[in-house]
Amino acid sequence: MTLVVTGAAGFIGSNLVKALNGRGERDIIAVDNLTRADKVANLADLDIADFIDKREFIARIESGAFDAKPGAVLHQGACSDTMESDGRYMMENNYDYSMKLMRWCAERKVPFYASSASVYGGGRVFSESREHEAPLNVYGYSKFLFDQAVRRELKAAPAQVAGFRYFNVYGPREAHKGRMASVAWHFYNQLLGEGRVRLFEGSGGYAAGEQLRDFVSVEDVVKVNLFFLDHPRVSGIFNVGTGRAESFNEVARATINAVRATRGEKPASLAELRDAGAIEYVPFPPQLVGKYQSYTQADLTRLRAAGYDQPFLSVDEGVRRYVQARAASKETP
C-alpha cells in the first residue's frame, strides 16, 4: 500500500514515517520543503520510496500528473510558527494547501488525515465544537478555517477524513524547529548549557511557572494517527492531548530529574530545585501579551468515543523517555 506523508521531514511527520517503517511499510512518498536543509537529518534513518518537494507535489496534483491512488494521505505538513506575522504565507501553507489536498483525496476516495491545532485561543473549554473556538493568531485562524471546511465535507465525504488537534507535542526529531521546539527541548538544552532552566514569571493570573498546558508525547500522537489508519470508517475532528493540564514547573522538574537520573543523582523536589538555582524565572515577553494560552487541556470525549482507548504518557514518563533518547544519541544542546 502506497502512503503519502506530507511534512515527512518535520517533527511529527518523521516520527510517523518511523512508526510506519516499524510496521513494515516502505512504500511511502515523503512530501516536504527542504529549504531548511537541516531537516534532512530526520529522514536519514528512514525508508521511503520517493521524496517530492511540497510545491512540486501540489503542482502535480493540480495538473493531473500525479495519477497514483495512495492508500491514505497523512497530511502533517504546515507552518507551525505561532509568531509568524505573514498572514498570506500562513494561509497559503495551512489553509489553501490543505484544501487542495482534501479535495483531491475526496475525488479519489482516499482517506485523508490533517494536522490541526491552536484553534481554541484563550478559552477555558477545549472540546471540538464551534462555540469554544477563538484563535489568537493567524496560525490558529488558518487551522480554524480549515476545520470549518472539514466539518462541511464530513457528511458527504466519500472516504475517511480525520482532523487532529495536537496540543503541546514534545519528543525526538524536533531540533530543526529551533525557537518553536517544545519547552522540554529548550529546558534540556538550557540545563546542559547553563546549569539551569528558564521559565516565564507569572502571567494571566498564574504564578511563576504555573501556567498550564496539555503536554503530549509525540509517541502518543503517532499512535493516534495509526489508530485512525487502521480504522478507516472513523471520521471527524479530534483532540490529541493527554487530557491532563500540567504546569511548566512540572515539565522543568521532570526534565531536570531525568537528566539527574542519567548522572546517577537522586530526584529533587521543585522547591529544592528552586533553592539550588536550577530553575530561574524571566519576565513575560510583552509581544506575547494577549496571544498566549495560559491554560490548555484536551477534552478526549470524542477521541475515546471513536474507540481510541490507549493511555497517554504523563509528563514525568514522557519527558524521561525523551531525555534518555537524547542522552543516548549524545545530542549536543
Backbone torsions as a table, in degrees:
resi	resn	phi	psi	omega
1	MET	NA	124.9	175.8
2	THR	-79.4	133.5	177.2
3	LEU	-123.8	138.8	174.4
4	VAL	-105.0	127.0	175.7
5	VAL	-120.2	112.9	174.9
6	THR	-86.9	154.4	-174.1
7	GLY	65.4	29.0	-171.4
8	ALA	-67.0	-23.0	178.2
9	ALA	-92.8	-1.4	-179.5
10	GLY	-84.5	-169.9	-174.7
11	PHE	-64.4	-66.5	-176.8
12	ILE	-71.3	-40.4	-178.5
13	GLY	-58.7	-44.2	-178.5
14	SER	-70.2	-35.3	175.0
15	ASN	-65.7	-34.2	177.9
16	LEU	-68.6	-43.4	177.2
17	VAL	-61.7	-40.6	177.9
18	LYS	-59.7	-43.9	179.9
19	ALA	-66.2	-37.8	177.3
20	LEU	-64.6	-41.3	174.2
21	ASN	-57.9	-40.2	179.5
22	GLY	-63.3	-22.7	176.9
23	ARG	-93.2	4.8	178.7
24	GLY	92.6	3.8	-179.9
25	GLU	-80.9	124.6	178.2
26	ARG	-125.1	-20.2	-178.6
27	ASP	-82.5	71.2	-174.3
28	ILE	-119.9	127.0	173.6
29	ILE	-95.8	113.6	-178.5
30	ALA	-92.0	125.3	-179.7
31	VAL	-117.7	128.8	178.6
32	ASP	-167.9	176.1	176.2
33	ASN	-114.2	115.0	-177.4
34	LEU	-101.0	30.3	172.0
35	THR	-56.3	-39.2	170.0
36	ARG	-85.9	92.5	-171.4
37	ALA	-64.4	-21.9	-178.8
38	ASP	-65.5	-17.1	178.2
39	LYS	-66.1	-19.4	-177.5
40	VAL	-61.5	-22.2	177.5
41	ALA	-59.9	-28.5	179.7
42	ASN	-73.0	-17.0	-179.5
43	LEU	-101.2	-15.2	-169.3
44	ALA	-58.9	-33.4	-177.2
45	ASP	-102.4	13.7	-177.1
46	LEU	-108.9	154.9	177.7
47	ASP	-105.4	119.1	177.6
48	ILE	-131.6	161.4	179.1
49	ALA	-89.0	-30.4	-176.6
50	ASP	-162.2	153.9	173.3
51	PHE	-121.7	132.4	178.5
52	ILE	-129.9	130.5	175.2
53	ASP	-60.4	142.6	-174.5
54	LYS	-59.4	-36.5	-179.9
55	ARG	-71.3	-40.1	178.0
56	GLU	-66.1	-38.1	-179.2
57	PHE	-61.2	-49.1	-178.2
58	ILE	-68.3	-32.1	177.1
59	ALA	-65.5	-40.7	177.7
60	ARG	-63.6	-41.1	179.4
61	ILE	-62.6	-46.7	-176.7
62	GLU	-67.7	-31.7	-178.3
63	SER	-88.1	-10.1	-177.4
64	GLY	84.6	7.9	-177.7
65	ALA	-77.0	-19.7	178.1
66	PHE	-99.3	96.0	-172.8
67	ASP	-103.2	4.8	178.3
68	ALA	-70.4	150.6	175.2
69	LYS	-114.0	96.4	-178.3
70	PRO	-70.7	161.6	176.3
71	GLY	-67.5	-28.7	177.8
72	ALA	-169.1	155.6	171.6
73	VAL	-113.6	114.3	179.1
74	LEU	-99.9	97.1	-169.0
75	HIS	-90.5	97.9	179.8
76	GLN	-108.5	-6.6	-175.9
77	GLY	-73.9	135.1	178.3
78	ALA	-171.9	160.7	166.0
79	CYS	-86.2	114.9	-174.1
80	SER	-105.6	14.2	179.9
81	ASP	-79.6	103.5	-176.3
82	THR	-68.7	-12.3	178.9
83	MET	-99.4	3.4	178.7
84	GLU	-61.9	128.6	-176.3
85	SER	-101.6	-8.4	179.4
86	ASP	-84.8	94.3	-175.9
87	GLY	-64.0	-35.4	-179.9
88	ARG	-64.3	-44.9	178.4
89	TYR	-60.4	-44.1	-178.7
90	MET	-62.9	-44.3	-177.9
91	MET	-68.4	-37.4	177.5
92	GLU	-62.3	-42.3	-176.5
93	ASN	-76.1	-45.3	-169.7
94	ASN	-97.6	-23.8	-179.5
95	TYR	-108.6	-60.5	-176.4
96	ASP	-58.4	-47.9	-178.3
97	TYR	-61.1	-44.5	-179.4
98	SER	-64.5	-39.0	179.5
99	MET	-63.6	-43.4	179.8
100	LYS	-61.6	-42.1	179.5
101	LEU	-66.2	-43.0	-178.2
102	MET	-63.9	-41.6	179.8
103	ARG	-65.5	-40.9	178.5
104	TRP	-62.0	-42.5	178.6
105	CYS	-64.7	-41.0	-179.4
106	ALA	-63.0	-41.2	179.8
107	GLU	-62.1	-29.7	-176.4
108	ARG	-105.9	5.7	179.7
109	LYS	56.5	44.7	-179.7
110	VAL	-103.3	129.7	175.7
111	PRO	-57.2	141.6	-172.9
112	PHE	-134.4	128.4	-178.4
113	TYR	-121.3	117.6	-175.3
114	ALA	-112.6	134.2	174.7
115	SER	-74.9	141.3	-176.5
116	SER	-157.4	134.8	-177.6
117	ALA	-163.7	173.8	171.5
118	SER	63.2	29.8	-178.6
119	VAL	-93.3	-13.5	-172.6
120	TYR	-83.0	-20.3	178.8
121	GLY	62.0	-137.3	-176.1
122	GLY	-92.0	19.0	-179.1
123	GLY	-70.0	176.5	-179.6
124	ARG	-116.4	-6.4	179.4
125	VAL	-117.7	126.9	-173.1
126	PHE	-120.5	60.5	174.5
127	SER	-116.6	154.4	-167.4
128	GLU	-79.8	67.4	176.7
129	SER	-142.9	151.1	-169.0
130	ARG	-56.3	-37.6	-174.2
131	GLU	-66.5	-14.4	-178.9
132	HIS	-101.8	8.1	-172.6
133	GLU	-108.8	119.7	-179.8
134	ALA	-152.3	77.2	-175.3
135	PRO	-59.0	147.3	-176.1
136	LEU	-95.8	-13.6	-176.8
137	ASN	-147.5	175.7	-175.4
138	VAL	-68.4	-27.5	174.9
139	TYR	-61.8	-52.6	179.5
140	GLY	-60.8	-37.3	-179.6
141	TYR	-67.3	-39.0	179.6
142	SER	-62.4	-36.6	177.5
143	LYS	-72.5	-41.6	179.1
144	PHE	-59.7	-46.2	-177.1
145	LEU	-63.9	-38.7	178.4
146	PHE	-67.7	-37.2	177.1
147	ASP	-59.6	-36.9	178.5
148	GLN	-64.2	-38.1	177.6
149	ALA	-66.6	-40.2	177.6
150	VAL	-60.1	-44.0	-179.8
151	ARG	-60.2	-39.9	179.7
152	ARG	-66.7	-31.9	-175.6
153	GLU	-84.1	-22.1	-168.8
154	LEU	-57.3	-46.1	-174.0
155	LYS	-63.5	-35.4	-176.6
156	ALA	-103.6	4.2	-175.7
157	ALA	-62.3	129.6	-179.1
158	PRO	-80.2	-9.3	179.2
159	ALA	-146.3	173.4	-177.6
160	GLN	-60.4	134.6	170.8
161	VAL	-131.1	117.8	-178.8
162	ALA	-127.9	123.6	177.3
163	GLY	-108.7	132.6	-176.3
164	PHE	-114.8	124.5	176.9
165	ARG	-95.0	92.5	-179.2
166	TYR	-72.1	135.9	175.3
167	PHE	-90.0	-141.0	-175.7
168	ASN	-84.7	98.7	-174.4
169	VAL	-90.2	139.4	176.3
170	TYR	-137.6	159.9	176.8
171	GLY	145.4	-176.8	-177.3
172	PRO	-58.9	155.7	173.7
173	ARG	74.4	29.5	178.8
174	GLU	-113.7	5.0	-174.0
175	ALA	-58.6	-35.2	-177.8
176	HIS	-64.1	-16.9	-176.6
177	LYS	-73.6	-16.5	176.7
178	GLY	59.0	-124.7	-176.1
179	ARG	-65.0	-19.1	179.5
180	MET	-91.7	3.6	176.0
181	ALA	-68.4	167.5	-175.0
182	SER	-67.3	162.2	177.4
183	VAL	-65.7	-30.2	177.0
184	ALA	-62.3	-39.8	177.3
185	TRP	-63.7	-47.1	-179.4
186	HIS	-65.8	-42.8	-179.6
187	PHE	-60.8	-42.7	179.9
188	TYR	-61.2	-46.3	179.5
189	ASN	-62.9	-43.7	-179.6
190	GLN	-63.3	-41.5	-178.0
191	LEU	-64.2	-46.1	-179.3
192	LEU	-72.0	-31.2	-177.6
193	GLY	-87.1	-31.7	-173.6
194	GLU	-125.5	-9.7	-179.8
195	GLY	82.0	8.7	179.1
196	ARG	-156.0	164.3	175.6
197	VAL	-117.0	153.6	-176.3
198	ARG	-116.9	129.7	178.4
199	LEU	-123.9	160.8	177.0
200	PHE	-73.4	145.4	169.9
201	GLU	-65.7	178.8	-177.3
202	GLY	-58.4	146.4	177.7
203	SER	-158.8	153.9	176.0
204	GLY	57.4	29.4	-179.6
205	GLY	85.6	4.4	180.0
206	TYR	-104.4	145.3	177.2
207	ALA	-71.0	170.9	-177.0
208	ALA	-55.7	122.8	178.1
209	GLY	73.8	2.2	-176.1
210	GLU	-98.0	6.4	170.8
211	GLN	-59.0	142.9	-171.2
212	LEU	-114.7	133.9	176.0
213	ARG	-135.3	159.9	172.9
214	ASP	-93.1	99.5	-178.4
215	PHE	-91.9	120.9	-175.1
216	VAL	-123.6	134.4	179.4
217	SER	-70.4	142.4	176.8
218	VAL	-62.0	-23.8	175.1
219	GLU	-57.6	-43.7	-179.1
220	ASP	-73.3	-36.8	177.4
221	VAL	-58.8	-44.1	179.2
222	VAL	-64.0	-41.7	180.0
223	LYS	-60.7	-38.8	178.3
224	VAL	-65.0	-44.4	177.7
225	ASN	-57.6	-44.3	-178.1
226	LEU	-68.3	-33.4	176.7
227	PHE	-59.5	-45.8	-179.0
228	PHE	-70.7	-32.4	174.9
229	LEU	-62.2	-35.1	-179.8
230	ASP	-83.4	-10.5	-178.8
231	HIS	-127.1	75.0	-171.6
232	PRO	-68.7	-4.6	178.7
233	ARG	-94.8	-1.1	-177.2
234	VAL	-99.0	118.3	178.2
235	SER	-123.4	164.4	176.6
236	GLY	138.5	-175.1	176.3
237	ILE	-111.1	129.1	-171.6
238	PHE	-134.8	136.7	170.4
239	ASN	-69.4	141.8	173.5
240	VAL	-127.4	95.3	177.7
241	GLY	-152.0	-172.9	-179.2
242	THR	-88.4	-18.9	-173.3
243	GLY	84.0	6.9	179.7
244	ARG	-128.2	125.7	174.5
245	ALA	-87.3	126.9	178.5
246	GLU	-128.1	150.3	-172.5
247	SER	-80.6	159.9	174.3
248	PHE	-63.2	-32.0	175.3
249	ASN	-58.7	-40.5	-179.3
250	GLU	-68.6	-36.2	176.3
251	VAL	-65.6	-41.1	178.6
252	ALA	-62.8	-46.8	179.9
253	ARG	-61.2	-43.8	-179.3
254	ALA	-63.1	-40.7	-179.8
255	THR	-65.6	-47.5	-178.5
256	ILE	-63.6	-44.2	-178.7
257	ASN	-69.1	-30.3	175.7
258	ALA	-66.9	-39.9	176.5
259	VAL	-67.5	-41.5	177.8
260	ARG	-58.7	-39.1	-179.7
261	ALA	-63.0	-36.8	178.9
262	THR	-67.4	-18.3	179.5
263	ARG	-100.5	3.2	-179.7
264	GLY	78.3	18.8	-179.1
265	GLU	-97.7	153.6	-179.7
266	LYS	-75.1	152.6	176.2
267	PRO	-67.4	152.4	179.8
268	ALA	-122.2	154.6	178.0
269	SER	-78.5	165.9	178.1
270	LEU	-59.4	-42.9	179.9
271	ALA	-62.6	-40.9	179.1
272	GLU	-65.0	-38.2	180.0
273	LEU	-69.5	-36.7	175.9
274	ARG	-64.9	-46.5	-178.7
275	ASP	-62.0	-32.5	-178.4
276	ALA	-82.6	-4.1	-179.6
277	GLY	79.2	15.3	-180.0
278	ALA	-79.9	-15.4	176.9
279	ILE	-124.2	128.8	-179.6
280	GLU	-126.0	141.1	179.2
281	TYR	-107.0	132.7	-177.1
282	VAL	-117.5	156.9	-178.2
283	PRO	-57.4	145.0	178.3
284	PHE	-70.6	129.4	-176.3
285	PRO	-63.6	127.3	-178.2
286	PRO	-62.2	-28.5	-179.2
287	GLN	-70.4	-13.0	178.7
288	LEU	-95.9	-7.0	-179.6
289	VAL	-61.1	125.6	-179.3
290	GLY	83.2	-3.6	-179.1
291	LYS	-124.8	14.5	-171.3
292	TYR	-117.9	132.1	176.4
293	GLN	-88.4	108.1	180.0
294	SER	-81.9	-13.2	-179.0
295	TYR	-149.6	128.5	169.7
296	THR	-142.1	144.4	175.6
297	GLN	-158.0	113.8	-175.6
298	ALA	-65.5	132.1	169.0
299	ASP	-86.0	115.9	-174.2
300	LEU	-96.9	13.2	-175.9
301	THR	-55.4	-48.8	-177.3
302	ARG	-69.0	-39.0	179.2
303	LEU	-63.2	-43.8	178.6
304	ARG	-66.8	-38.9	179.1
305	ALA	-65.5	-26.4	178.3
306	ALA	-75.7	-9.4	176.2
307	GLY	110.9	-2.8	179.4
308	TYR	-81.1	111.7	-173.2
309	ASP	-117.2	11.8	-178.0
310	GLN	-76.0	144.6	176.2
311	PRO	-72.5	156.6	177.5
312	PHE	-105.8	146.2	179.4
313	LEU	-66.9	138.7	172.8
314	SER	-73.9	166.7	175.5
315	VAL	-58.3	-43.8	-179.8
316	ASP	-56.2	-50.5	-176.4
317	GLU	-73.6	-43.9	-177.9
318	GLY	-65.4	-44.3	178.7
319	VAL	-67.2	-37.2	177.2
320	ARG	-59.0	-46.0	178.8
321	ARG	-62.5	-41.1	-178.7
322	TYR	-63.8	-47.5	179.7
323	VAL	-62.9	-41.4	177.9
324	GLN	-60.5	-40.3	179.8
325	ALA	-66.3	-41.5	178.9
326	ARG	-68.9	-38.8	178.6
327	ALA	-65.5	-40.1	-179.6
328	ALA	-66.0	-33.2	-179.8
329	SER	-82.2	-5.7	-178.0
330	LYS	55.7	34.9	177.9
331	GLU	-66.4	133.8	178.4
332	THR	-89.8	149.9	-180.0
333	PRO	-60.4	NA	NA
